Amino acid sequence: MKLCHHCGAAWVSEQRFPGRTETCVECEYDLHCCLNCKLYDARAPNQCATPTTEFVLDKEKANFCDEFEFAEDRGPQKADGKAEESRDVWNKLFGE
């Protein structure tokens, strides 16, 4: 079963994966994002098991990745927060 990374609601569709702008019917979070992808790996370079993918800063937001494959039975997840933490430090140093 394909589950939303944010709320765990099931994604039911005839399609193999959601469109880039498709959102969860329960929480309205983006579905075509790194946290819903079976290739997402927080320990891998760029946090992706495929080394040829481009870096995606916000793992919760929709992206254009052609490698996307909806993960099965993964359920709610959170990004590791390092990107957000780094952005906060940058903004404190150089302003927004």
Secondary structure as GFF3:
##gff-version 3
##sequence-region A 1 96
A	DSSP	three_ten_helix	34	36	.	.	.	ID=ss1
A	DSSP	three_ten_helix	45	47	.	.	.	ID=ss2
A	DSSP	alpha_helix	82	94	.	.	.	ID=ss3
###
